[in-house]
Amino acid sequence: GAVVSQHPSWVICKSGTSVKIECRSLDFQATTMFWYRQFPKQSLMLMATSNEGSKATYEQGVEKDKFLINHASLTLSTLTVTSAHPEDSSFYICSARRAGAVTGELFFGEGSRLTVL
Amino acid sequence: GIQVEQSPPDLILQEGANSTLRCNFSDSVNNLQWFHQNPWGQLINLFYIPSGTKQNGRLSATTVATERYSLLYISSSQTTDSGVYFCAVSAPKAAGNKLTFGGGTRVLVKP
């Protein structure tokens, strides 16, 4: 299979603090990972593309200083929400593509639900 | 960027019924995937289908790339089929083959 795991699944934090979410590909290597955000009853919106060993590419309107992405290895990407505010409360989902795969199929983690008080 | 539209937005089915979900996209694609989002939010891969037809149990999908649409068929629906179905595509021009999602079809299967 192709398993992607996120941690934590749920996190509640106080306004002004920073929160780190991890995305791991458990049984494959991923040179590229993607971070999505989903508000209640809405679709998934791409935030950024994370490339192993290089800077992330952010979508228009996404603050790169607010959402720090690090892809330090072929199996791990992290998203840090800095100085979180209540409007950052959302469901964050990562996805990964198997390095060297013939197809472009993406596999998704189980998501991380952030609540900022 | 590429636009993805799904229809219908909502669908209520009686258990045992069949249904068809549609995904239209605005440009050529090199990746098309169907997902089922369960009540806990996890996206379950259903099909990777940039073209052609595939079947997996009660589910099947067809993509007609030249006409820019894909269909997901659910046969003999069960209550566990409830949830949101998303179609997502990537275009050859998209950097990193990033997926763009449609708005989803929210399915409720009643017993």
Interface residues (C-beta under 8 A of the other chain):
Chain A: T32 F34 Y36 Q38 Q42 S43 L44 M45 L46 T49 N51 T57 F91 I93 S95 R97 T103 G104 E105 L106 F107 F108 E110 G111 R113
Chain B: N30 N31 Q33 F35 W40 G41 Q42 L43 N45 Y48 F86 A88 S90 A95 G96 N97 K98 L99 T100 F101 G102 G103 G104
